[in-house]
């Protein structure tokens, strides 16, 4: 039996209905470890829901500014230290963008998953001096953007529980976009493309209390909303699955080099085509003309929205089954956990 401590990004709660991809992957791994008879310990902020054992620390209150980040990092490190004193741990698996700020003392192997573009991390993570510390990516395109490092392992692509998707609902005429509402996600272009295509659009997601996110919603999103382009806020798991299955297409207009896209993968698992910018891993997740369309600007997105009904739902589902099952992802992580725990 392995004892794995998973450490979440300190500012985001973990759970099956978490907004962020990193939190969703952590939640899947926690559930799989527990189901397989391993000990799963999760260090995350209060309000998190886990299958294993939660070691909580205070959730941030108020604006998510530098002071809030500093408090959360310190609280996360204290909670991690408590976990390591209480249990004999085989490996610590870290998921946060700032994981290097609360690395444990040497003595236990550490694996850090880079869920975001490599350029967003502190450059020092690729030359960490801490022994028995490894990093890895979630896609080949992200891996290729990393500098050479003897700490860098082969990527493990994200997966989703395919059996949860594909709700039996009638296909509707609306397009769907969902995720964290922030500038790099490009949802203003999704709204413009839907208007140009003459198609209704639902935008679902969370506006976190970062100043830049709130300004983006106020200045770029709210002025584009009307009776046919609506913001519906965060979704529960059931509503999310129903909308993914009912939409004519899912828009992923990201302006950042996406390392993966659980939204796109969930759409494919639902039999729904994806219209995406060819940004990072999206260029390989979406097979242009077969499971959706790659579109570099608003006009091309509008054309793709119009053409989305030409995509066969079964082609989307088959692509998800072939590459993006949660079972495949979990098996790859368990192999790495065992290998690194034995090397530590």
DASUL-V533137 format. One record per residue. N is the residue number from 1. SS is DSSP state (h for helix, s for strand, l for the rest). OMEGA is omega in whole degrees, 0 to 359 (none if undefined). Layout:
BEGIN
{{N & SS & OMEGA} {N & SS & OMEGA}}
END
This chain:
BEGIN
{{1 & l & 176} {2 & l & 169} {3 & s & 184} {4 & s & 172} {5 & s & 176} {6 & s & 183} {7 & s & 183} {8 & l & 169} {9 & l & 191} {10 & l & 185} {11 & l & 187} {12 & l & 177} {13 & l & 181} {14 & l & 175} {15 & l & 182} {16 & l & 181} {17 & l & 178} {18 & l & 182} {19 & l & 188} {20 & l & 178} {21 & h & 180} {22 & h & 181} {23 & h & 178} {24 & h & 178} {25 & h & 178} {26 & h & 181} {27 & h & 178} {28 & h & 180} {29 & h & 178} {30 & h & 180} {31 & h & 181} {32 & h & 177} {33 & h & 181} {34 & h & 180} {35 & h & 182} {36 & l & 177} {37 & l & 175} {38 & l & 175} {39 & s & 179} {40 & s & 179} {41 & s & 183} {42 & s & 174} {43 & s & 184} {44 & s & 184} {45 & s & 177} {46 & l & 185} {47 & l & 177} {48 & l & 177} {49 & l & 186} {50 & l & 176} {51 & l & 180} {52 & l & 182} {53 & s & 179} {54 & s & 169} {55 & s & 190} {56 & s & 169} {57 & s & 187} {58 & l & 175} {59 & l & 179} {60 & l & 178} {61 & l & 178} {62 & l & 182} {63 & l & 179} {64 & l & 182} {65 & l & 183} {66 & h & 180} {67 & h & 178} {68 & h & 178} {69 & h & 181} {70 & h & 179} {71 & h & 182} {72 & h & 179} {73 & h & 180} {74 & h & 180} {75 & h & 178} {76 & h & 180} {77 & h & 179} {78 & h & 179} {79 & h & 177} {80 & h & 178} {81 & h & 178} {82 & h & 181} {83 & h & 183} {84 & h & 175} {85 & h & 188} {86 & h & 184} {87 & l & 169} {88 & l & 193} {89 & l & 178} {90 & l & 183} {91 & s & 173} {92 & s & 180} {93 & s & 186} {94 & s & 186} {95 & l & 188} {96 & l & 176} {97 & l & 184} {98 & l & 187} {99 & h & 182} {100 & h & 179} {101 & h & 180} {102 & h & 173} {103 & l & 176} {104 & l & 175} {105 & l & 178} {106 & l & 179} {107 & l & 177} {108 & l & 178} {109 & s & 180} {110 & s & 170} {111 & s & 176} {112 & s & 176} {113 & s & 176} {114 & s & 182} {115 & l & 186} {116 & l & 180} {117 & l & 183} {118 & h & 182} {119 & h & 182} {120 & h & 181} {121 & l & 174} {122 & l & 183} {123 & h & 184} {124 & h & 182} {125 & h & 182} {126 & h & 177} {127 & h & 181} {128 & l & 178} {129 & l & 180} {130 & l & 179} {131 & l & 176} {132 & l & 181} {133 & s & 183} {134 & s & 176} {135 & s & 176} {136 & s & 183} {137 & s & 181} {138 & l & 175} {139 & l & 179} {140 & h & 181} {141 & h & 177} {142 & h & 179} {143 & h & 182} {144 & h & 180} {145 & l & 182} {146 & l & 173} {147 & l & 177} {148 & l & 180} {149 & l & 177} {150 & l & 175} {151 & l & 189} {152 & s & 178} {153 & l & 177} {154 & l & 181} {155 & l & 171} {156 & l & 182} {157 & l & 179} {158 & l & 175} {159 & l & 178} {160 & s & 176} {161 & l & 190} {162 & h & 185} {163 & h & 181} {164 & h & 187} {165 & l & 183} {166 & l & 178} {167 & l & 181} {168 & l & 178} {169 & l & 180} {170 & l & 176} {171 & l & 182} {172 & l & 186} {173 & l & 186} {174 & l & 169} {175 & s & 185} {176 & s & 171} {177 & s & 181} {178 & s & 181} {179 & s & 175} {180 & s & 181} {181 & l & 183} {182 & l & 190} {183 & h & 186} {184 & h & 179} {185 & h & 172} {186 & l & 185} {187 & h & 175} {188 & h & 177} {189 & h & 176} {190 & h & 179} {191 & h & 179} {192 & h & 181} {193 & h & 178} {194 & h & 177} {195 & h & 180} {196 & h & 180} {197 & h & 182} {198 & l & 186} {199 & l & 175} {200 & l & 178} {201 & s & 171} {202 & s & 174} {203 & s & 181} {204 & s & 179} {205 & s & 184} {206 & s & 171} {207 & l & 181} {208 & l & 185} {209 & l & 165} {210 & l & 182} {211 & h & 182} {212 & h & 180} {213 & h & 181} {214 & h & 177} {215 & h & 179} {216 & h & 179} {217 & h & 182} {218 & h & 189} {219 & h & 187} {220 & h & 183} {221 & h & 185} {222 & h & 180} {223 & h & 181} {224 & h & 182} {225 & l & 176} {226 & l & 183} {227 & l & 183} {228 & l & 175} {229 & s & 191} {230 & s & 172} {231 & s & 186} {232 & s & 176} {233 & s & 181} {234 & l & 181} {235 & l & 168} {236 & l & 183} {237 & h & 182} {238 & h & 180} {239 & h & 179} {240 & h & 182} {241 & h & 180} {242 & h & 180} {243 & h & 177} {244 & h & 181} {245 & h & 184} {246 & h & 186} {247 & l & 174} {248 & l & 176} {249 & s & 175} {250 & s & 181} {251 & s & 176} {252 & s & 188} {253 & l & 189} {254 & l & 175} {255 & l & 180} {256 & l & 177} {257 & l & 186} {258 & l & 178} {259 & l & 177} {260 & l & 173} {261 & l & 177} {262 & h & 177} {263 & h & 180} {264 & h & 181} {265 & h & 178} {266 & h & 177} {267 & h & 179} {268 & h & 178} {269 & h & 178} {270 & l & 183} {271 & l & 185} {272 & l & 180} {273 & l & 182} {274 & s & 172} {275 & s & 188} {276 & s & 166} {277 & l & 178} {278 & l & 186} {279 & l & 178} {280 & l & 185} {281 & l & 179} {282 & h & 181} {283 & h & 177} {284 & h & 177} {285 & h & 181} {286 & l & 175} {287 & l & 188} {288 & s & 179} {289 & l & 180} {290 & l & 179} {291 & l & 180} {292 & s & 183} {293 & s & 172} {294 & s & 187} {295 & l & 187} {296 & l & 181} {297 & l & 186} {298 & h & 181} {299 & h & 179} {300 & h & 176} {301 & h & 179} {302 & h & 177} {303 & h & 181} {304 & h & 176} {305 & h & 179} {306 & h & 184} {307 & h & 187} {308 & h & 180} {309 & h & 178} {310 & h & 181} {311 & l & 181} {312 & l & 179} {313 & h & 182} {314 & h & 175} {315 & h & 178} {316 & h & 181} {317 & h & 181} {318 & h & 178} {319 & h & 178} {320 & h & 180} {321 & h & 185} {322 & h & 190} {323 & h & 198} {324 & l & 177} {325 & s & 175} {326 & h & 180} {327 & h & 178} {328 & h & 180} {329 & h & 182} {330 & h & 180} {331 & h & 179} {332 & h & 177} {333 & h & 181} {334 & h & 177} {335 & h & 180} {336 & h & 177} {337 & h & 182} {338 & h & 181} {339 & h & 182} {340 & h & 177} {341 & h & 178} {342 & h & 181} {343 & h & 186} {344 & l & none}}
END
